[in-house]
Amino acid sequence: MTIHTAPYAISLVLTACSLLLFVCCSTFYEMTKVVGDRWFEKIVLGKYRHPHVEERIFMFVDLTDSTRLSHQLGARKFSRLLKDFFLEMDRVTRRYGGEVYQYAGDEVIIHWPASARHYDAAVNSFAAFYRRIEARQHSYHSRYGTVPRFKAGMHSGEIVATWVGRSKREILYQGEVLNIAARIAELAKHLSFPLLVSRAIADGLSPGGKARLHYGGAYAVKGLDNLLPVYVALCENPERNNQQNRLLQENQSEAIVTDLCCQSNNTIMNITLKAAMDAAQQAQVKAREINVAANIVVLDTAGYLKYFERMDNAYLGSIDIAIQKAKTAMLFRMPSEAVGEFLKPQAAAYGLENTNGGLVGFPGAKPIVSDSRIIGYIGVSGGAPAQDAEIASAGSAL
């Protein structure tokens, strides 16, 4: 009897082992999809059991006109469009060494390690995704009657990562980097640029890489005391590049400064005498701290002198320089060094320094921001350009 049942028992054992192996492999596969590719590092080694500080690149990608599309397509069809859109994004992201962090409504958050090669990969991934959607536009048209359009913002820096939750666990990334990346994405949507990146991203790109950036100006955004400089990433579509260049010229010629927490016509207001004195006092404290005898000037938003202070032993020749720096910042509603980007010989606006009675494009003047609104301008001269900029920064946030 035992002899006859042995093959049957062995078959049962093999079937059970196969089933167990299948369950383990399926669980492993699904965990990889939930946690990401670095599952061994994240779970088995417990890397994020305690808060872990690291440098990462984040890109926020937002589907444009999602409200209109939802009404136009209906909930189910719009959901299928989102699913296809996110699937395309995920495929490209993985090919360029990135990883999806979160899907949130009509937005996806992607991240990369902040290594030298990943800066180029992150920017190039957006261009690749743009090309992929363009190549499949006929498919999208036939299935949904439209082609998804999207805007993105990118920033990098230090974050803290840790496991959170009990019944539902996930890795949480925390830090100002994510907030700034989200604001840049909002700014891209507001200004109609496909991709805007921060200076940290621009500085991280390799000089000989494929990514092409143009300086897009400095903007006031919610949650930041100082203006945020951003760069426009040009895609490889010549027609699209021409459109972006026109937008760049319009934005730069009008010196747009956008406050995302209020309407643009409420962004600018005049500074009071007390606020001007407070700004100068803050600047003077910083000047004494770094041992610089500075001339400090505060202009209102119309460019008229509101307050002036010459510290003991400050150079007489620096008085006019401080005023001209502040005037330059006022005329273009951005820091004087940001204007200086347009004055370089290789810039399209070279020669601009000869307009408006003369412009000064080196560091030392900034908009004074209070409650995310520009209320005046502070100009500083007396030290090295970097020192003047440091002093002006101290007086620019009230």
PyMOL commands that set and color helices and strands:
alter all, ss='L'
color gray80, all
select helices_A, chain A and resi 2-35+39-44+66-73+75-95+116-135+137-144+176-191+199-204+238-254+264-266+273-289+317-332+336-343+352-354+385-396
alter helices_A, ss='H'
color red, helices_A
select strands_A, chain A and resi 52-63+99-104+107-113+150-164+170-174+195-198+213-219+228-233+295-299+305-310+365-370+373-381
alter strands_A, ss='S'
color yellow, strands_A
deselect
rebuild
show_as cartoon
